[in-house]
Amino acid sequence: MPTTSTPDPKISPLHKGLGPLEHPATPEEIAALGWNLLHEDLSLPVAVLYQGKLDHNLRWMRQFVDAYSMKLAPHGKTTMAPRLFEMQLEAGAWGITLATAQQTHVAYHHGVRRVLMANQLVGRQNMAGIASLLDDPAFDYFCLVDSADQIDQLASYFRTSGKHLQVLLELGPDGGRTGVRNAAQLDSVLTALDRSRHTLSLAGVEVFEGVLDDEAQIRNLLHRAVSVTRDLLQQGRFDRQPAILTGAGSAWYDVVAEVFSDAALGDKVEIILRPGCYLTHDVGSYRRAQERILAHNPIAQRMHSGLVPALQVWAYVQSIPENEKAIVTLGKRDAAFDSGLPIPALHFRPGAAAPVPTPARWTLTRMMDQHAFLQISPGDDIRIGDMIAFDISHPCLTFDKWRWLPILDADYRVIDIVQTYF
């Protein structure tokens, strides 16, 4: 007859990437553990963050945004890590951008009191969740609208619940994602807002240029957003003073800043940029975007530096079955692979003095769920049990594979742990 056993409450589980950890702890408690990545105190594979690089990126983006006299609402969906939200707010962020009602609840319950939800709010339970948060008069919340039907649904629910909702008009390009496409749709949305004015407040205009990859088309979309904002200002349509004009993903925020600042809308408009991946950066598409920014943007050029990758995934060499192939304990369950495979960056043999750069010829050729194929050369100094650090592309899809991410200092000591809420 099968039997079941009761887990021993004195035994801590082996958390992915951490080893034994019973509950979230303060930075002081974490530091007191004395964990060090190079001493093999962590369970590999492990995704880690570097405090010094995070601090650099926080300062860099704050300086960039300040130079344009704009505000920053970083997109929290990238990390869904309240500890990182806290760092961004402490570094001067105006608020946090999020994409769903669930994400908004996570942020609120971890102390975030201003959320720009860069998405439509649709569905009864999602509306109910936001309405419950609006019981707090200190909570400042915005969502997007792009159709009369959606506006009528929002107005019906929030009128019944006795709540007032701030909305942003979303503009979108033909062939893009959401957003108002043309003048007829815009008139329809404005008419719906007029009949819902006692329940919904038009607070500004929103656009997401990241659905396009051609700079000329992006600039056209941004100029359209400026033109609509100016028209609505002249018509007295905005219920918020100053009105909000917001855009910018992580690839084209420089172009958004240039176009919006050149519009010279003055103190009647508060311009909010929303990049999210700047905090950890990457070695893929966002590095290429940063190279373009440093080559063309005068503000970035005067800063004499750029964003730096602050996120890596470390893994062990577990097998060397062929003289040109090593298998490492890193897979699709551990790192993003949609924008390029992870890139080997550091090689460390336990007991050595410090990690060293990996040979340029080492590359990943394939990833499976829990394994990656590392191409090496015959005679390379690589052994089973060696540790390899990988730079990654697309931080969003790496963060959501980890519940816990240690933060390391310059000596690879664990000084804090970030918890994610996907």
N, C-alpha and C positions, 0 to 999 in steps of 0.2 A: 504494500500500500504506500503511495507517495507521501512524503512528509514535507513540511515547510519549516523553515527556520526563521527566527526573528533576528534581524540585524543587530549586532552589538552596538549600542549607542556610543560606546567609548572609541569605536574605530571610525576614523574619518575616511570618507570616500576619496578615491584618487581622481581628482578633477582634471579634466583635459587641460594639459599645459601647465598645471600647477603642482600636482601632488596633493598631499593631505591638506585640506583647508575646511574647517567646520562651518565658518560663517564669514560674511564680509567683515573687514576690520578697518580700523583707522590707519592712515599712513604711518603713524608712530608705531602701531602694533605690527604692521607689515615690516617696517624697517627693523624692528626688534627681533624678527625671526632670523635675520642674518642670511637670507637666501642670496645666492649669487648664481647667475646663469652658467658661468664658466666652471663652477664647482659641481655642476650637475645636480643642483638643488631643485631644479624644475623638471617636470615630465615633458620630454620632447616627443612629438612636435609641439612647439609653442609659438604663438604670435606675441610679439613684444613691442612696446613703445619706448622711445628714448626721450627722457625728460628735457635734456638740453636742446634737442631738435624740435620738440613741441614748442618750447619757449621761443626759439628763434622764429618759427612760423607764425606764432601768435603775434610777436612784435612786428614781423614783416607786414602782415596783412593789416594790422592796426595802423601802421605808418602809411601804407598805400591808401587805405580808405580815408584817413584823416587828410591826406594831401588833396583829395577831391572834395573835402567837406561833406562827406556822405556818412551814412550809418551802415552797420554790418549786422545782419541776422543770419549767421551761418546755418547751413542746412544740416539739421541733426540726424536725418535719416542715414547719413554716411556712417555714423558710429553708433547711434542709439545708446550712448554712454553718458549718463548724467554727470559723472565726474568730469568728463571732457566738456560738457555743456557749462559746468561751473567754471572751468578754466577760461572758456571763451567769454563768458559774461564778466568774469573778473578782469579780463583783458580789454573790456570796454564794449562788448557786443550790445547792440540795442535790444536784441531779443534772439529767439531761436526759431528757425524755420523748420517745419515738419510737414509730413505728407498725409497723415491719417489721424482719425480721432483717437485710435489706440496709442499712437506715438505721442499725441498731445497729452493724454492722460499720464503717460509715463513721465513726461517732462514736468507737468504740473505737480505731480506727487513727489518730485525731487526738487521742488523749489523754483521752477521757471514760471515767471508771471507775465511774460509777453510772448505769444506764439503767433507767427504768421504761417498759417497752414496753406502752403502753395498747392492747393488742390481743391476740387469741388467737395462740398459736404453733402453726401447723398445717403438716404436710408434712415429709417426710424431710429434704430439703436445708435447709430453714429450721431444723429441729431440729439438724442437723449443724453448721450455721454457728454457732448459739448455743453448742452443746456445745464447740466448739473455743475459743471465747472464755472459757469457764469453766475452761479449763486455767490461767488467770491467777487466783490466789487473791485478788488485789486488785480483781477485777471484780465489782461488785455488780449483779445483774440480776434483774428481776421481769417476769413476763408474766401475762396474764389467763386465767382459766378460767371456763366457765359451763355445762359439761355433763360427765356421767360419761364419755361416749364420748371426748371430747377428753382428759380426765384419764387415761384408760386408755392412749390412744395416747402421750401424753407419758411416762407412767410406763414403758411398755414400751421406748421408745427410750432414755430416760435411764438406766434400770436396766442395759440392755445396754452402754451407753457408760461406765458407772461414774461418772456425774455426778449432782450434786444440784441441783434446780431450785426456786427460790422462785416461788410463784404468789400472785396476788391474786384473790379471789372477785369476779367482776363481777356487779352487779345492773343490771337494765334494766327499763324500763316496757313495758307492753303496747303493741303497735304501734310500738315503737322499733326499735333496731338489735340488737346482741348483748346478752347479760346474762340472768341468772336472773330469771324472771318471778314465781314463786310458791313457796309453802312446799314443795310436792311436788318441784319441781326443786331447791330448796335442799337438801332431805334427800338427794336422789340424788347431788348434787355432794359433799356432806360425807361420805357413805358411800364414794364413790369415793376421796376424799382419804384416808380412814382406811385403806383397803387399799393405798394408795400412799405411806404416810407415810415409809418409809425412802428414798424417791426424791424425792418432792415435799414441800415445806414450805409450809404456808399462812401467808403473811406479813401478810395484811390484806384489806381490802375496797376495791373500786373502783367508781366510778359516773361516767357521763358524762351530765350534764344537758343538753348541747347538742342532743340529739335532740328536745327539747321546746321550745316557745316560749311556754308559758303559765306565769307565775310560780307560781301555786298548785300546778300539777302538778309543777313543778320542786321546790318546797319539800316536797311529799309524797314525792317520790323520795329527796330528801336525808334526810328524817326516817326513811325506811325504812332507808337505809344506816346511819344512827346506831343505830337499833334492832337491826339485825342485828349490827353491830359489838359493841354492848354485850352481846348474848346470847352471841356467840362468846367474848368475854372471860370471861364468867361460867362458860362451859363449859370453859375452858382449851383452846380449839381452836387458838389461834395458836401457831406455832412461833417467831415473831420477837418479841423484846421490845426496844423497844415495837412493837406492831402498827401497821400503816399504815392510815390512812383517807384516801382520795384522790379528788378530783374537780376539776372546774372547767375549762371551756374558756375562750375569750377574751371571751365575752359576759356570763356570769352568775357570774363568780368572786366577786363581792361577796356574792351570796346564799349561795353555797357557804361562804364564810368565816363569814358570820353564823350559819348553821344549825349548822355543825360546831363553832364556838366556843361557841355556846350549849349544846351537848350536855355540856360540862364533863367530858370523858372523862379529863382529867388526864394524868399522865406515862405512863400505860399505852398511849397511842396517839400516834403521830406523824402530824400532819395535813399532807398535801402538796397544794398547789394547782398546776395544770398549764396556765395560759394560755400561748399561744405568740405571738399577734399583738400583744401589748402592746409588744414591742420596736420595731416600726416603726409600729404603729397604722394607721389608714386614715381616709378621709373618707366611708365608707359605713356598713355595718352596725355596725362596731366604734366608730365615732364616736357613732352613736346609742346604743349600749350604754353608752358612757362618759358621755354626757349624762344617762342614767338613773341611773348610779352616782353622779355628782356631785350629782344632785338629791336622792338618798335615803339614801346611805350616810354615816354620821357621820364615819367615819375619813377617807374621801375628801374630805369637806367641810373637815375641819380641815387638810388638806394644801394648801389654797388654790391648787391647780393641777390639771391633768389630763394625760393622755397627749397627745403631739403627733405628727402624721404625720412620719415620718423617711425615707420612701421616695417618690421621684418618678421619672417617666420623662420625659426630655427628647427632643424631636423637632424637625425642621426643618419650616418651611412650604415645600412643594415646588411648589405650583401654586395659582393663584387664578383658576379658570376662570369664575367668576360673581361678581358684585359682592356676593353674600351668602354665598359659600362659599369656604373655603380648604381645601386638601387637605394633610395633614401626614403625615410619615413615621413614623407610629405605627399599629400594627395589632394584630390578635388574637394575632400571634406575639410581641408585645412586652409586653402588659399584660392583666391580668384584665378580663373583661367580663361575668362571670356574675352579679355583684352590683351592677351599675351601671357605666356607661361612665366612663372617666377624666374628671377635671374640670380644665379649664385653670386654672392658678394664677399662672404668671409668664410674662412676655413679655420677650425680650431680643433686641436687634439688635446683632450683632457690631460692636464698636467703641464701643458706648455705655458709660456709666459703670457701670451696674448694672441688673439686671432690675427690672421694675416689675410690679405686679399686673395681671393681665389684666382687661379690662372684664367686668363681671358678665354681660353679654348674650352673651358668647362661650360656646358649648356644643358638645360633640360630639353629633352626631345619629346617627352610624352608624360602624361599624368593619368593615373587611375584613381580609384576612390581613396586608397591609403598608401599608394606608392608613386614615386616619380623616378623617371629614367634619366640619369645624369651621364652625359657623354664625357669621357675622360680620354687620356692617351696612355698607351702602354708605358709602364715605368713611372707614372705619376705617383707622388708620395701621398697616398690616400689609403686609409685603413677602416675596417669595420669599427664602429664606435666613434669615429670622428664626427664632429658637429659642423654643419654647414648653415650659414645664414643666407636667406633668400630675400632679395628685394621683390616687391610685388607691383603689379598693375591693378588698377581699379580697387581702391581701398574699401569701397562700399561692400563688395561681395567677399571680402576677406573678413571684415568685422563681423558679419552676420553668421560666421561659422564658429565664433568663440563666445563663450559666456564670460570668461575672465581673460584679461590681458594685463600682464605685469608691466609696470613702468620701471625702466632701468636708469641708473645714473651712468656717468661716463666710465665707471669701473665695473659695469654689468651687475651691480647690486640692485636687488628689488627694493624700491623705495615706496611703491604704491601699487594698487591693483585696481584696474578699471573693470566694472561690471557692465555688460550690455543687456539690453531689454528688447530683443526682436520678437 
